[in-house]
Amino acid sequence: MQIIFNCFDLKSVISSRGQYLLKMRCYDLAKFTIYQVAEMNKGLIELSPIQQALIYSFCENHDKAIQVLDGITLNKPDIPMCTLLAKAQMKAKRNKEAMRMFKKALDLISYSDKGPSSLAASADCLYHLGLCYMEEGNLQLTYKLAITDLTTAINMDKNSYIAFYNRALCYTKINELQMALTDYGIVLLLNAGETVTLNTYINRGLIYAELEQFIFALEDFKQAALISKTNVSLCQATAMCYHRNKEFEEAVNFFTWAVKIDPRFLDAYIGRGNSYMEYGHDEATKQAQKDFLKALHFNPAYTKARICLGYNLQAQGKFQKAWNHFTIAMEVDPKSYLAYEGRAVVCLQMGDNFAAFQDINAAIKINGTAEFLTNRGVIHEFMGQQQNAMRDYQEAISLNPTYSLAYFNAGNIYFHHRQFSQASDYFSKALKFDPENECATMNRAIANTVLKRYEEAKEDFAYVAESCPLWAAVYFNRAYFYCCLKQYELAEEDLTKALSLQPNDALIYNLRAEVRGKIGLIEEAMADYNKALDLQEHALVV
């Protein structure tokens, strides 16, 4: 039996086929089918211009779609028509025309009612406008133009947390970090959803971390971790900030949280182990060892854990075992400069200076940093080669003019050779890049005392005495400073304080004997001389 379709039945069949083809993702065939329906409709059913434009656009006849929409927009320049035309222009790769049309749509939105539909339309325009900028290729300009457009959106709606959030992202991309921080702060004051709030804390925390403002980064990562509850990376980031802020117990707590979320998260074991190491007592050091071993249990080839274990064993005085683990790390990864550095340190402590020198040279060949050059300088000093040591320190400074330790070590060599003016200058440079280096401050104070820069020396001694009140050497050296000023009573006070902290030091007794003699305490001075002699004799016998 022959089946005959009328025209409308045929169109229905073709249209249905088009829908099936779309579901099957056979887009080329679907386009052809839709185009057939459009052609069959000519003269039978009058399609609206928008329908025609959509069909042309779907069938990738973009020029026709733009022509139709352009005509509509001239007669009726409303927000949906401008947006539709701009999107058609985007598909046709006419990005500059599309950008102009999106901006026209945004301009129309600025004069419309500020309801939810306007906000949605504005967000849609801004999103596609950003895509156009990116398509143009100049990312720096893209973000700056996006910032301008987002500022327009913010002026239209001061409560648009999405606009503030996106503008913060753009500011971050062009490295305007303070502006980004301001916008992220505003987002958190507005009624943003949980997802945006979480991402805001994370992004702001990353900026603070980049600026090395770890106290603020810590608070943001902590809030993000509390919102997420199961994000191991956020727990890790929070713990690392606690570690940098020297809040080691809190760091341990967050590393432990990370391990509970993911028991195989190796970096959490390593981070917790390093935090335990900072506790400074044997029990914590052994607990750290367990964490490093746990990480190695999961992955024996993980060099980071192996190196940490090596330093842990070194801290326990188990030098040969530490040496073995650094060697294993090198066998696993022959390019591991940190393993060479670690073994060099252990060799130095074991008295094998030449082996230490070879290992640090190997580390420098792989990664010639200022730190490694400085370490080689230290090894040169152990080998009695101060000229070579100074050469390494100067090379380290040339490589990294902000590396404090190189200045400090070079300053000590100048000090040793009684070049006190140069020593003082180098200690000052060391303190410029590491203001908390009390050793550099005290050495500068001693150098300035010799140079008779007494006011500067007095300030430095006062700072160190306040920072390190239990350091006997501070009081001994300040006593010498007071002797130079003939302030013997103050010198006697400092020496007595030094002896209360370090009771069996013959050198301190000897200087106090001299000071007591100056202020007429002859009997006490004799007692101090005798005590100094007894201690020196005992030291010779031992």
N, C-alpha and C positions, 0 to 999 in steps of 0.2 A: 504494500500500500504506500502510495506516495504521500509524503507529508509536505504541506505547503504552509510557509510562514508569511504572514503579512509584514509590512515594513516595521511596524511597532514591535511585533514579536521578535523579528530578527535583531533589532536594536537591543531588545531586552536580553536576548541570548548572548550577543556580543559583549554587552555591558557586564553580564554575570561572569563571562569568561575573563574579562578584564580584572574583576574582583578576585577570582580564583588565582589568576596569574600574579597579582599583587601579593596574595597570601603565600604563594610559592616562591616569592622573591625573584620572579622572572620579570625584571623591571622593563627590559627592552621590549618584550612581547606585550607587556601591559600598556606601555606607552603607545605602541602601534594600535592596540585595541581601542584605547580611549580616543586616539586620533580618528579612528574609523567612525566611532559614535558621533564625534563632533562634526565630521564631514556629512554624515547621514542626517544630522539634525538641521542642516542648512535648509532653510525654506519650509521646514515642517514645524520645529519648535524653536522659538526665538530665545537663544541663550542671552543672559545678561552679560554686559561687558566684563564684569568681574569674573564670571564663570568662564568666558572665553579666554581671558588673560591667564587664569589658573590652569586651564587646559594647555594653552600654548607654553606656559612655564614648565608644566609637568613633562610635556613632550620635548623640552629643551629648545623650543623655538623662542629664545629669549627676546630677540629683537621685536617680534610680533607682540609678545606679552608687554614689553615696555611701551610700545607704540599705543596699545589699548589703554594701559594704566596711565600713561602720560596725558592722554586725552581726558580721562576721568578726573585726574588731579587738577587739570586746568580749570575744569568746571566746578569741581567740588574738592577743594584742598583741605580735607579733614585729616585727622591723625591716622586712622586705619589705612586710608588711601596712600598717604605719604610713606607710611611704613611698608606697605605692600610693594609700592613702586621701588623703594630703596632696596628691598630684599631681591626683587627681580633684577635690579641693576647689579647687585652683588653676584648673583648667579651668572650674569653676563660678563663678570670680571671688570665692570665699570665702577671701580671702587671709589674714585673721587666723586663721581656723580652720586653714588650711594651715600657717601658721607655727607654731602650737601643736603640730600633729602632727609637723612636721619636727623640732622641738625634742625631742619625745617620742622620736622615732627616734634622734636623737643621744644622748639620755640612755641609751637601750637599748644603743647602740653602745659607750658608755663602760664598760659592765659586761661586754661580750662579749670574746672572744679577739681579740687585736690582730694579726690576719693581714691578707693583701692584700685579702681580700673586705671586711673591716671598713673598711679605708682607702678603698676604692672607694665603699662605701656612705656613708661620712662625707663624702667629696668631693661625691657626688651630692646629698646633703641640703643641704650648705652652699651649693652652686651654686643650687639651687632656692629655698633660703631667701633668698639674695641677690636673686633675681628677684622674690620676694614683696615684699621691702623696697622695691625700685625701683618696683614697681607701686603701692605705697602713696603714692609721690610725694615724701616728705620725704627728700631725698637725704642731707642731713647726718645725720639720724637713722638712715637706712639704713646708712650706712657705719659709724656707731658701733655699731649692733646687730650688723652683720657682724663687726666687730672682736671684740666679745664672744664671738660664736659661734666665730670662728676661734681665739680664745684657748683656748676649751674644747677644740677639736680639737687644738691644740698641746699642751695639758696631757695629752691622751690619747696623743699620739705626738710626742715631742720631735724626731724625725727627719723629720717631715712637711714637706719643703721647699715643697710646694705651699701648705700652710697659711701658712707664714711669708711666702711670696711674695705670696699674696693679701692677707694682713694688711698688708704693706708698701704694696700698691696702695691699700688703704682708708685707711691713714694719710696717704698722699700726697693723696688726695681731700679730706681734712679739714684739710690743711695742717699735719699733725704730722710735719714733715719729718725731724726727728732720730730719731723712733721708726721712721719708714720706713727711714732709713739703717741703723739697727741690725738690722732684720729682713732687709734685703737683704744685709747682711754675713753673717748667719747662713746664708742661702740659699747663699752662695758657699762656706761651710765644709762644707755637706752635699753628698751625692753627687747633685746635681741633673743633669738631662740637659743636652745642649748648647743646646737651644732656650731652656730656662728660664735657664740661665747667661748666654746672650747677652742676653736681655731684661732680666735683672737688671743687668748692666753698663750697658746703655743707660739704663734707668730711674734707676739710681743716679747715673749721669753727668749726667742732666738735672737731678736735684735739686741736685747740687754746682754745676752751672752757674747754677741759679736763686739759689743762696746766694752766688754769685760766688767760689766756692772752685775756681778754674780749674785749680789744680795737681792736685787730686783728680779733677775732671771729666776732665782730660786722660788720666789713667791708665785710667779706666774706658772712655772712648771708644776709646782705643788698644787695650785688650784686646778690646773688641767688634769693632773693625775687623780685628784679627788672627784672630779666630774666624770672622768672616763672609768676609773676603778679597775679596769682590766688591761690598760695599755702599758705593756712592759717598758716600752721606750720612754714614756713619760716618767715612770718610776726611776728609771736609770738616769735620765736627765736631771731630775730633782736630786737624786743621791749625789751625782757628780758636782752639782752646785754646792750642796752641803759640804762636800769634801774640799772644794776650793775655798769655801768660807771657814775651813778648819773646824767645822761642827761635825766631828767624826762619828759620834754616837748616832746622830740623826741620819747621817749618810748610811751607816750600817743598817738602820731600820728600813730605809727605802730600798737599799739593795736587797734586803731580806724579802721585802714585799715583791720585788721584781722576780726573785727566785721562786716565790710561792705561786706567782702567776704562770711562770714558765721555768720549771725545774732544770731545763737544759739551756738556759740563757747564760752562756759562758762568761760574757763580759760583766754580768752582775756578780758572779763569784770572784772575778778578778778585782772588781771595784771594791767589793766588801773586804777582800783580803788586804788590799792596799790601805783601806780605812783602819782596819785592825792594826796594821803595822804602825800607824801614827799614834796609837795609844801609848806606846813606849814602855810596855812591860812584857815579861816573858810569856805570860798566859795568852795575851792577845796575839803575840807573834806566832805562837803555836796554832792558835785558831786560824790565823791568816794562812799558815802552811796547809791546814786542812782544806781551805777554800781553793787554793791553787792546785792542790792534788785532785780535788773534786773536778775542777775544770779539765785537768789532764786525763782524768778517768773517762770523761765523755769524749775528749779529742786529744789523744796523745801527741798529735802533730801540731798542736796549737802553740806556736812559738811565744806568743805574748804571755801565756800562762807559765810556760817553761822559764822564761826570763824572770818573771816575778818570783817564781819559786827559787831561782838562783840567788836573787837579792835577799830573799827571806832567809835562806840558809847561811848566806854571808853574814847577815845581822846576828844570827845565832852562833857565829864563830865556826861554822862547819864549812871551812874554806874548800876542802877537797871535794865535798859533795856539791857545793855551789859551782865549782870549776867544771865538774862532770855535767851538770845540767846546762850550763852555758855552752859547753861543747856539743851536747846533743842538739840544742837549738840551732847551732851553726850547721850541723849535719842535715837537719830538716830544711833549713833555709840558709844556704851559703851567702846570701846577700843581706842577712840580718845584722846590720851594723850595731844594733843595740846589744846583740849577743856578744859581739867582739868587745864592745865597751865594757859590758859586765864582767867578762873574763879578764879584761885588762885590770879592772879594779881589784879583783880577787888575786890576780898574780902579784900586784903591787903589795897587797896585804900579806901575801905569803913570802915576800922578800925577793921575788923573781922579777927584778926591774926590766931586764932585757925582754922577757916574754911579754910583760905588760906593754912595753914599747912596740913590739911586733903586732900585738893585737890592736892597739889604738891606731897604728898605721894602717892596718887592714880596714878598720872602721872609717878612717878618713878617706881612703881610696873609694869606698862605696858611697860615702856621704860626708863631704868635707865641710862640716858645720863649724861655727865659732866655738860651740861647746866642746867638740872633739879636739879641736886645735888647742883649746885651753887645757883640756885633760892631758894632752901630750906634753904641754908645757910643765904641768905638775910632775909628770914622770921624769922629764928632763931634770927638774929640780932634785928629785930623789936620787938621780944618777950624778948629781953634782955639776950639772951642765947649765948654769944659770943663763949664760949667753944664748944658748939654744932655746931655753925656756922663754926668755924675753922675746926672741924672734917669733915664737909661736903665739905669744900673747898679743903682740903687735899685729900679726897676720889675722888673728881672731877679731881684733878691733876693726881692722880694715874691712873684713867680711861682714861684720855686724857691729856698727858703731854704737849700738845700744846695749851690748852684752856686758852687764855689770861685772861679772866675775873676772873677766879678762883684765879690766882696769884694776880691780882689787889686787889680783895676783901680781900684775906688773908693778903696782904701787909698793907691794911688799918687797920686791926685788930692789927697787930704788931705796926703800927704807933700809934694807940690809946693807946696802953700799953707802949709807949715810948721805944719800942725795935727798934730803928731807923736803926741799921745795917741790921737786918733781913728785915725790911720794905723796905729799899733801894734795897736789893737783889731781893725781890719779885717784886718790881716795874720794875726792870731791866728785869726780866723774862717775865713780862707782855708785856713790850715794844718789847722784842725779837719777840714775836708772833703777836703783833699788834702795829707796830711802830707809828701809827697815833693817839694813845691814849694820848691826851694832858693832861688829868687828871692824868694819871700815871706819865707823864713827870714832871708835876708841883709838885706832891707829892714827887717824888724822889728828886727834887731840894730842897724842904723844908727839907727832911730827911738829905740830904747831907750838907745842911747849918748847921743843928744842929751838925752833925758829923765833921764839919769844913773841909769838902771836897769842898772848895770854887770854884775851877776851874770847877769841874764837875757840881756844882750847877749853876754857871754862864752860862755855855753852855745850860743847860736845860731851864733856865729862858729865855734866848735869843730866843731859839727855840719856846717856847710857846707864847712869846710876838709877834713873827712874825706870828705864825699860827693863834693866836686868839687875834688880836689887840683891840677888843672891850670887852675883859673879864677883869673886874675890879679886880678880885681876883689875877690875875697874877701880876699886878703892886703893889698891897698891899703886897703880899708875897715877891716880889723882893725888895721892900723898906726895909722890915725886914732884908733881906740878905745884903743890902747896910749898914744898921745900924751895923750889925756884923762886917763889914769891916771899920766902922767909916767913910763911904763915905756919909755924911748926905745930901749934896747938891743933889746927885743923888737920895737919898731916898725921899727927899722933892719933886723932880720932879715927881717921880713915884706915890707918894701919891696924888699929885694934879691931875695927869692924872686919877687915880682911882676914885677920887671924881667927875671928869667931867663925868664919865660913871655911877657912883652910888652916886648921890649927898646927899642922906640922910642916910649915914652910920656912926653911932656914933663911931664905932671902928676905922674907917679910920681917922676921925677928931682927935680922941684921940692920935693916933700914930703920926699924922702930928704935933700935938701940941708939943709932946716930941721932935721930930726932929727939929722943928723950935726953940725950946728952946736951943738945942745943938748948933745951928749955930747963936745964938744971936738975933733971931727975936722974942723978948719977947712979943711985942704988938700983933703980928700975932698969936703967940702961945696961948696967953690968949683968943683971939677971937675963936680959934679952940676948946679950952677946954670948953668955954661957949656954943659953938654950939653943942658939944658932949653931954653936960649935958642937954641941951634943948631937943635934940632928944631922949635921954634916958628917960626923964620925960614924953615926949609925948607918947613914946612906953608903959610906965607903965599905963598911963591913958587909952590908947586904949585897 
